[in-house]
Amino acid sequence: MAATKKWIKRLVLILAIIPLLIFLAFVGAISFIDFNGYKPQIEKEVADYTGRDFKIEGSIDVSVMPFALSVGKSILAQPKGFANDKPQLTVKQVEIELSMWPLLLSKRLQVLSVELVEPQLHLLRNAAGKDNWSDLPQLSRLIPLLPSAQQAMHGSQNPLASPFVGSAHALTEDLPWHLQSLVLTDALLQLDDQQENFNVQLSQVNLLALDLQPNQSFQLRADFAYHHSLSPRTIHANITTQLEIDPQLQDFKFSDWQGLLQIALKKELATPQVHLTTKGAVMKLNLQKKRIQMEQLKLVGLNGEVQTNFTGTFGAVLDLQGELSANKLNLPMWAKHLALPLAQQNDPQWQSVNGDYQWQWRNHQIEIKPYQAEMLLKQDGR
């Protein structure tokens, strides 16, 4: 009996030592490997996969505690047929934290967190209508979120929309992903459309998302600047929200958000910057059908406030409709400072609006009803 117990103790000790030996062997191997020697192989693999030249100008480093991969400045060139004065993608630094034991025990690579420092993505569509993203499926799925020239010209800084309906042509390929954290620092997304002669910039993007996985709500904090070359506005936003995304990256659900919007118009309009606080319950976007649904969006600023629910479609032409509740809302002032295409922007009867109204954004114009002065006076109790 004593001998049996002794052998059991020895077996337990051996089983406890084995993972330690594996770990020490792994640490030793890591310390003797010069990962920069693998740059040509990595560059070739990425080039073969994307059809674009890829270059790692910075160093590649691997640490054990935590088990992380660090890659310096990397550049992905434009595809053939596009000018390469601006690479399609540059990243100053990539930090990827990995899970060690799945790699050691089952040779499975599991990414825990990703941090991108100063990533810059340049999207192009030439005059013939050929773009530099359609051959990258995961990227092309997100492109419908970018507004067109017509949408920007008639005001689109609030892409929010009928009961939300999922895409009837949803992509069937599952994209399993799960990250403990995703961090973007000073990111830039730029779209240059030579066919419609406009460009879009989403710049100064700083983002922190925790516990990301499809079909599960996760926390997101972000600040960014947005500008469309055909729009009179530049919008700076600082938002905290819960976000849920489907595996195909088509359905986005924002909930319980709050934040601050700073809106600046072109200098020639000689209009001071406006600060609006915002919060809301739900915003749903479907990229495939370009559907939008907004619930309880509240904006406060310019000595008034408005809360609205609306639905509709976004894209080349905006078609939105909903209801709003106004408190001391000076519509001509909001139209001027936000450059909104309001039908009532020159009507003095709408300088102090209180109550509930219907509205629609259609045919490049926002109309709030009732519009007749006598109906407005009656609804306000005057």
C-alpha positions in Angstrom: 0.0 0.0 0.0 2.8 2.4 0.9 4.6 1.5 -2.3 1.4 2.3 -4.3 1.1 5.7 -2.7 4.7 6.4 -3.4 4.3 5.6 -7.1 1.1 7.7 -7.2 3.0 10.7 -5.8 5.8 10.2 -8.3 3.2 10.0 -11.2 1.5 13.2 -10.0 4.9 14.9 -9.7 5.8 13.8 -13.3 2.5 15.0 -14.6 3.0 18.4 -12.9 6.5 18.7 -14.2 5.7 17.9 -17.9 3.8 21.2 -18.6 6.7 23.0 -16.9 9.3 21.3 -19.1 7.2 22.0 -22.2 7.0 25.7 -21.2 10.7 25.9 -20.5 11.5 24.2 -23.8 9.2 26.7 -25.6 10.8 29.7 -23.9 14.2 28.4 -24.8 13.2 27.9 -28.4 11.7 31.4 -28.6 14.9 33.0 -27.2 17.0 31.4 -29.9 14.8 32.2 -32.9 15.3 35.4 -34.9 11.8 36.0 -36.2 13.0 38.8 -38.5 14.5 36.0 -40.6 10.9 35.0 -41.5 10.0 38.3 -43.0 10.4 37.2 -46.6 8.2 34.1 -46.0 5.5 36.2 -44.3 5.6 38.9 -47.0 5.2 36.2 -49.7 2.3 34.5 -47.9 0.4 37.8 -47.5 1.2 38.9 -51.1 -0.1 35.5 -52.4 -3.3 35.8 -50.4 -4.1 39.4 -51.2 -2.6 39.8 -54.6 -0.7 42.9 -53.4 2.9 43.5 -52.6 3.5 43.4 -48.8 6.5 44.8 -46.9 7.5 44.6 -43.2 9.8 47.6 -42.6 9.8 47.3 -38.8 11.1 44.5 -36.6 9.3 41.3 -35.6 9.5 40.5 -31.9 8.0 37.8 -29.7 7.6 37.8 -25.9 6.7 35.0 -23.7 5.1 36.7 -20.7 2.6 37.7 -22.0 2.9 35.5 -25.1 2.7 38.3 -27.7 3.8 39.1 -31.3 4.9 42.6 -32.2 5.3 43.7 -35.8 6.7 47.1 -36.8 5.7 49.3 -39.7 4.0 47.2 -42.4 2.8 48.3 -45.8 0.3 46.7 -48.2 0.5 48.1 -51.7 -2.3 48.9 -54.0 -3.4 46.1 -56.3 -2.2 46.2 -59.9 -3.8 48.9 -62.0 -3.9 51.4 -59.2 -1.4 54.2 -58.5 0.8 53.4 -55.6 1.4 56.9 -54.3 -0.7 55.9 -51.3 -0.5 52.3 -50.2 -3.7 50.6 -49.5 -2.8 49.9 -45.9 -0.1 51.0 -43.6 0.3 50.2 -39.9 2.9 51.7 -37.7 2.7 48.9 -35.1 0.7 45.7 -34.6 0.5 44.1 -31.2 -1.1 40.6 -31.0 -1.5 38.7 -27.8 -1.8 34.9 -28.2 -2.9 32.0 -26.1 0.1 29.8 -25.4 -1.4 26.4 -24.4 -3.6 25.9 -27.4 -0.5 26.4 -29.6 1.6 24.0 -27.5 -0.9 21.3 -27.0 -3.0 21.3 -30.2 -1.0 23.5 -32.6 -4.0 25.9 -32.7 -3.4 29.6 -33.0 -5.8 31.5 -30.7 -5.6 35.4 -30.7 -6.6 37.0 -27.5 -6.2 40.7 -28.2 -5.1 43.0 -31.1 -3.8 46.6 -31.0 -3.2 48.6 -34.2 -1.2 51.8 -33.9 -1.8 54.4 -36.6 -3.4 52.1 -39.2 -4.3 53.9 -42.5 -6.6 52.3 -45.0 -7.0 53.9 -48.4 -9.9 52.8 -50.5 -10.1 53.8 -54.2 -12.6 53.6 -57.0 -11.3 54.8 -60.4 -13.1 56.7 -63.1 -14.0 53.4 -64.8 -15.7 52.2 -61.6 -13.1 49.6 -60.7 -12.3 49.5 -56.9 -9.5 48.2 -54.8 -11.5 46.3 -52.3 -14.0 43.9 -54.0 -11.3 41.2 -54.2 -11.0 41.2 -50.4 -14.3 39.6 -49.3 -14.1 40.6 -45.6 -13.3 44.2 -46.4 -15.9 44.5 -49.2 -18.7 43.5 -46.8 -18.2 46.7 -44.9 -18.0 49.1 -47.8 -21.8 49.7 -48.1 -21.6 51.5 -44.8 -19.7 54.4 -46.6 -22.1 57.0 -47.9 -22.2 58.0 -51.6 -21.8 61.5 -53.1 -25.5 62.2 -53.3 -26.1 61.2 -49.7 -23.4 63.6 -48.4 -24.6 66.5 -50.5 -28.1 66.4 -48.9 -27.0 65.7 -45.3 -26.2 62.3 -43.9 -24.4 62.8 -40.6 -27.2 60.9 -38.8 -27.6 57.5 -40.5 -30.1 56.1 -38.1 -33.5 54.0 -39.3 -39.0 50.5 -39.6 -38.8 47.5 -37.9 -35.3 46.1 -38.5 -35.3 43.4 -41.1 -32.3 41.2 -41.7 -30.9 40.8 -45.2 -32.7 38.3 -47.4 -29.4 37.6 -49.1 -27.3 37.3 -46.0 -23.8 35.9 -46.6 -23.7 32.4 -45.5 -20.0 32.0 -44.6 -19.4 32.1 -40.9 -16.6 34.2 -39.6 -15.8 32.9 -36.1 -13.9 35.5 -34.1 -13.5 36.2 -30.4 -11.2 38.8 -28.9 -10.6 39.9 -25.3 -9.8 43.4 -26.6 -9.4 45.4 -29.8 -7.6 48.7 -29.7 -7.1 51.2 -32.5 -4.9 54.3 -32.0 -5.1 57.3 -34.3 -6.6 55.3 -37.2 -7.5 56.6 -40.6 -10.0 55.4 -43.2 -10.1 57.3 -46.5 -12.3 56.6 -49.5 -11.5 58.4 -52.8 -14.2 57.9 -55.5 -13.0 59.2 -58.9 -16.1 58.0 -60.6 -18.5 60.2 -58.5 -15.8 62.7 -57.7 -15.9 62.7 -53.9 -13.9 61.5 -50.9 -14.7 60.5 -47.4 -12.4 60.6 -44.3 -12.9 58.9 -41.0 -9.8 60.1 -39.1 -8.4 60.5 -35.6 -10.1 57.2 -34.7 -9.3 55.9 -31.2 -11.2 52.8 -30.2 -11.4 50.3 -27.4 -13.6 47.3 -27.5 -13.7 44.6 -24.9 -14.8 40.9 -25.1 -15.7 40.9 -28.8 -17.6 37.9 -30.2 -20.4 37.6 -32.8 -24.0 37.9 -31.8 -23.0 39.0 -28.3 -23.1 42.6 -27.0 -19.8 44.1 -26.1 -18.6 47.4 -24.8 -17.2 50.0 -27.2 -15.6 53.4 -26.6 -14.6 55.5 -29.6 -13.8 59.0 -30.7 -13.3 60.0 -34.3 -13.7 62.8 -36.9 -15.9 62.3 -40.0 -15.9 64.4 -43.2 -17.3 64.1 -46.7 -15.9 66.4 -49.3 -19.4 67.3 -50.6 -20.8 67.9 -47.2 -20.5 71.3 -45.4 -19.9 69.5 -42.0 -17.1 68.0 -40.1 -18.2 65.9 -37.2 -16.1 65.0 -34.2 -17.7 62.4 -32.0 -16.9 60.8 -28.6 -19.2 57.8 -28.0 -19.6 55.0 -25.4 -22.0 52.2 -26.4 -22.8 48.5 -26.4 -22.4 46.9 -29.9 -23.5 43.6 -31.3 -22.3 42.3 -34.7 -23.4 39.2 -36.6 -20.7 36.7 -37.8 -21.0 38.0 -41.4 -20.4 41.6 -40.4 -23.7 42.8 -41.9 -26.0 43.5 -38.9 -24.8 46.1 -36.4 -26.8 46.9 -33.2 -25.8 49.8 -31.1 -27.5 50.2 -27.7 -27.5 52.4 -24.6 -25.1 54.9 -26.0 -24.1 58.4 -24.8 -21.6 60.9 -26.0 -20.7 64.3 -27.4 -20.9 65.6 -31.0 -18.9 68.6 -32.2 -20.1 69.9 -35.6 -18.0 72.4 -37.5 -19.2 73.9 -40.9 -17.0 75.2 -43.7 -15.3 78.5 -43.0 -17.1 80.3 -45.7 -20.4 79.7 -43.8 -19.1 81.7 -40.9 -21.0 79.7 -38.3 -19.6 78.8 -34.9 -19.0 75.2 -33.9 -21.9 73.4 -32.2 -21.7 71.0 -29.4 -24.6 68.5 -28.9 -24.9 65.8 -26.3 -26.5 62.6 -27.4 -27.8 59.4 -26.0 -30.2 56.7 -27.2 -31.6 53.3 -26.7 -31.1 51.3 -30.0 -29.7 51.9 -33.5 -29.7 49.0 -36.0 -27.9 49.0 -39.3 -28.1 46.3 -42.0 -25.3 46.9 -44.6 -26.7 44.6 -47.2 -30.1 46.2 -47.4 -29.0 49.6 -46.2 -31.7 49.6 -43.6 -31.6 51.7 -40.4 -33.7 51.8 -37.3 -33.4 54.4 -34.5 -35.1 54.3 -31.1 -35.1 57.2 -28.6 -32.3 59.2 -30.1 -31.9 62.3 -27.9 -29.9 65.4 -28.9 -29.5 68.4 -26.6 -27.9 71.7 -27.6 -28.5 75.2 -29.1 -30.8 75.9 -26.1 -33.2 73.1 -27.0 -33.6 69.4 -27.2 -35.2 66.8 -29.4 -35.9 63.1 -29.1 -36.8 61.0 -32.2 -37.6 57.5 -33.4 -37.2 56.8 -37.1 -36.7 54.1 -39.7 -35.8 54.0 -43.4 -32.9 53.5 -45.8 -29.5 55.1 -46.3 -27.3 55.2 -49.3 -27.3 57.2 -52.5 -30.7 58.6 -51.5 -31.9 59.0 -48.0 -35.5 57.9 -47.2 -36.2 58.3 -43.5 -39.4 58.9 -41.6 -40.4 59.0 -37.9 -41.7 61.1 -35.1 -40.0 63.6 -32.8 -40.7 65.3 -29.4 -39.3 68.8 -29.2 -38.6 71.1 -26.2 -37.7 74.7 -26.9 -36.5 73.7 -30.4 -35.5 76.6 -32.6 -35.6 75.0 -36.0 -34.2 77.9 -38.0 -31.2 78.0 -35.7 -30.7 74.2 -35.9 -30.9 74.4 -39.7 -28.3 77.1 -39.9 -25.8 75.7 -37.4 -26.1 72.1 -38.6 -26.6 72.9 -42.3 -29.7 70.8 -42.4 -32.0 70.9 -45.5 -35.1 71.8 -43.4 -38.2 73.0 -45.3 -39.0 75.2 -42.2 -35.6 76.8 -41.9 -36.9 80.3 -42.8 -40.3 80.2 -41.1 -40.3 82.3 -37.9 -43.3 80.3 -36.6 -40.8 77.5 -35.8 -38.4 79.5 -33.6 -39.7 77.8 -30.4 -41.2 74.4 -31.0 -42.7 72.3 -28.3 -44.7 69.1 -28.7 -44.8 66.0 -30.8 -44.5 66.0 -34.6 -44.0 63.7 -37.6 -41.0 64.2 -39.9 -39.5 62.7 -43.1 -36.2 63.1 -45.0 -37.1 62.5 -48.6 -36.2 64.1 -52.0 -33.2 65.8 -50.4 -35.3 67.7 -47.9 -36.4 67.4 -44.3 -40.0 68.2 -43.6 -41.7 68.4 -40.2 -45.5 68.2 -40.0 -47.8 70.0 -39.2 -46.3 72.7 -41.3 -49.2 75.2 -41.6 -48.8 78.1 -39.1 -52.4 77.8 -37.8 -51.9 74.1 -37.0 -48.6 74.8 -35.3 -50.2 77.5 -33.1 -53.1 75.2 -32.2 -50.7 72.3 -31.3 -48.6 74.6 -29.1 -51.8 75.9 -27.3 -51.6 79.4 -28.6 
